[in-house]
Amino acid sequence: MAHHSPIRWYNPKLADFEWRKVPQTDEEASELLDGYPGCEPYAVVFREWRNLGASIAVALIQAGEAAKEERDDASDC
């Protein structure tokens, strides 16, 4: 099922939530999770959710949640 409305997700590059149009391809979504130090774990989360059959939107949201959770855990120290 295609997801046409914007999603609100935690963007690890921005370290904040944003509204974004859902990428059309896995490659476009992966570009949102690449290119900065420490990005690989979130790309792995994205790929795992896609392999389980999740939509791009759901997989991207889950990757963002993993990033936010890690950031929150680090700030608790």
N, C-alpha and C positions, 0 to 999 in steps of 0.2 A: 504494500500500500504506500503510495507516495505521500509525502508530507509537504503541503504547500504553504502553510502559514509559518510565520517566523517562530523560532524557538528562543527561549531564554536559557542560556547555559553559562557556566563558569568558564571563561576563557583563561587558560593558564598563562598565556603570553601577556595578557593585560592584568592578571591577578585580580580580576573582577568579573562580575556578571555582565552580559551584554545580550541584546536582542539581535538575532541574525537569521537571515534566510537560510534554509537548510541547503547544504551543498547537494549538487545533483549526482556526484560520483564519490566513491571512496577516496579517490586521489585528491579531489578538492577538499574533502574533510580532513584527510591526513595532512595536507598543507597547513591547516589551522593548528595542528598539533606538533609540527616540526619546526626546526630552526632556532632553538634556544637551548641553553644548558638544562639538562634534566628532563627533557621532553619525552624520551623513549618510553618510560613506564605508561604514560597516558596514551601513546600511540598503540601500545600493546593492549591496553584496556579496550580501546576502540576496536581493534582487530578481533579480540576475543568476543565482544558482543556481536560484531557482524558475523563471525563464524557460527554463533548460536542462532542466527536468523533475525537478529534485531534490525530495525530500520536504521538508516544513517542518522536520523535525528536522535533516536534513543541511544545509539552507540556513542554519539558525540556528547550527549548530556551525561552519560555514565563516565566517559573519560574526563569530562570537566569536574564531575563530582569527586572522582578519585584525586584529581589535582587539588581541589579545594580541601578535601579531607586531610591530605598530606600537609598542606599549608597550615591548616588549623592545628594539626598535631604538633607541627614544628613551633608554632607560636605559643603553645602551652608550656614549652620548656623554660 
